[in-house]
Amino acid sequence: MRLRHIPGSEQQIEESPFVISGPEEFRGQWNMFFGNENPLHIEVGMGKGRFITELAAAHPEINYIGIERYTSVLLKAVEKRSLLFLPNLYFLCVDARTLPDIFAEGEVDRIYLNFSDPWPKDRHAKRRLTSPQFMALYDRILAPEGQVEFKTDNMGLFDYSLESIPEAGWTIIASTKDLHHSDMAEGNIMTEYEAKFSAMGNPICKLIAVRSGESNR
């Protein structure tokens, strides 16, 4: 995906009160950062932030952190956030591979993966956010009863995920290849991509995964 760079976005992100710099300092202490003991949910690769912003507005009893590595994309979410009073929502501009450096074992209660880059070439499979490599990272930070929720319109990536996630030691407890016409649609909040693709008639896929076997400790 080719991204349009916004001049000055790096500085704006660095200066934003809604983007946490040096997040490693809060590892194991995110409850202190938010000032409460509420559950912590994160979205990895949040894009322009529609999904997580609407979630935070609907659920003030949950703390949210949106993660996006590209400053020009994150800036759009920051601009939206600046117009709202959402003390339960902050952002990180980091690479997802650093998650265990930012969150302690069992500190995250839910992970959202929405419309991730499919990385279609086989040699890039390990970069997919549902690859065994990334599932191993989530295992290190997710609470014992935590869940990973994944949505995409890319059927190839979804089929890959249906195989790769169980192979990584997880159990898929729910899945659909037509979210908007399934029981899983209840309470669904759409992302920017989801709204665009569903308007084009593309079916949306979703799955929910938990640890299986000894991993579900």
N, C-alpha and C positions, 0 to 999 in steps of 0.2 A: 504494500500500500504506500503510495507516494503522499507525503505530508507537506502541506504548504507551511513554510516557516514564517512565523510572525515576528518581525524585528522587535527587539526589546522584551520578548516574552520571558526570557531567562531572568532578567532583572525584576520584572513584575512578579514572577513566581517567588523569587528569593525574598522580596519585600512583603509578600502577602501574609497577613496574620492568620489566614486559613490554611496555609501550607506549612507543615512542620519541618523545620530544618534540624538536622542532627537527631533523627528519630531513634537512633540506637540508644540514646540516653534514657529513653522511656521503656526500654525492653523490660518486661516483667512488672511495669508500674503504670500501665495505661489507665488503670482505674484511678490512680492518683492524678494523672493528667486530666481526665474528664471530671474528676471530683465526685465519683459515685462508683457503685459496684454493679452497674448495669452490664448486660452481655455486650460483647464486642463483635461486630460483623464487619468484614472487609470486602471490597470489590477490587479484584485484580484486573487491570486494564479497563478502567471505567470510562474511557473516552471523554465525551463532553459533560458527563455527570448527570444526565437526566434521571437515570434509574436510581442511583444512590441518594440523590437530592430528594426525590419524591418519597423514597423509603424513610429517610430521616425525618421528613415532615410528618409522615403518617405514624411513625413509631418513636416518639420522644423518649420512651423507656429503654431504647437500645442505642448504644454508641456505634457510630459508623466512621470508617476510614476508607476513603477512596484512593486507589493507587494508579497512577498514570505516569509513564516514564517520559512522554513527549510534552515539553513545555507548551508548545503552540496549541495542543489539544487540551491540556490541563487548564490553560488560561480561560477557556470558555466556561469550564465548571466553576472556576474561581469567581468569574464575573457574575454568574448566577447566584453563587453563595453570598456574595457581598450585598445582595438585595434582600436577603432573607435572615430571619433570626433562627438559627439552627445551631445551638450550642453543642449538639450531639453529632456534628459532622465536621470532619477535617480531612485534609488531603496530604498525600506523600508523592513526591516526584522521585521515584526510585525504580530500579530494576527488580522484577519479581524474584529473581534468584537470590536477593538479599533478605528475603522475608525472615529466615531464622535468626538473622542478626538484629531484627527489629522487634520481633515478637517472641516471647518465651514459650516454653512447652505448655500446651494447654490453655494459652491465653486468648485464643480466638475461638469464638463459638460458631461462626458460619463464614464460609468463603463463597463469594459469587464470582463466576466467570461468565461474562456475557459477550458473545460475538467476537471471540478471540481470533487473532490472525491464524488462518488455517495452515500456513506453511505447507503447501501442497506437495512439495518435493520430498521424496522418502529420506533423502540425506539430511533434511531439516526437521525430521519428526521429533527429535528431542527438544525442539524449541516450542512445540505445541503445549499450551497450558494444561492439557489433560494427559500429557505424556507421563510415563512412569517416573521420569526424573523430577517433574514438578509435583506429582502426587506425593513423592517422598518428602518434598519440602513442606507440603501442607500437613503431612502426618506429624511433622515436628512442632507445629504451632497450634494445631487444632485441639479443642477440648475433647475429652473422651466420648461425649455424645454429639460431637459436632458434625456438621454436614457441609458438603460441597455441592453447590447448585450451578449447573452449566446450561446455557442457552446458546443456540446458533441456528442460522438458516443454511449452513453448509452441510449437506448430507454426507459428504465424504468425511469431514471432520467428526461428525456425530457418530458415524459407523465405526470410525477409528476409536473414538472415545468409549463406545460400548464394549470394545475388546480390550483396550489398553488399561482402563480403570480397574476392572476385575483382575487383570494380570498383575497389577501393581498391589494387590492385596486389599481391594475395597469391594463393597457390595453396592450395587445399584438398586435402590429400594423403590424407585419410580422412574419411568421414562415414557416419552411420547414423541412421535414424529409429526404431530399436528397439535401443538400446544393450545391454540386458540379454540379448538373444537374438542377439548378433552376435559376431564375432571381436574386436571392440574392447572386449568386457567383461572380458577378462583383466586382472587387477590393478586393476580399477575400485574406487575408494573412493567411497562414497556421501556426499552432503551430507544435512543434515536434511530439506531439501525433497525431495530425490531419494527418500529412504526413504519419506516420506509419500506422494508422488505415485505411486511405483511400487506401493506397497501398495494404492492405489486402482485399480490396473490401467492407469494412464497410461503410455504408452511414453515412454522417455527418449531424447532426441536428443543426438548428440555430433558434433563435427567438430574436426579438427586442421588448422591453417593455418600456412604458412611463406611467407616472401617469395618473389616470383616475378620472373623477368626480372632486370633490373639491380639491383633492390632486394635480391636474395639475394646480397649481397656478402660 
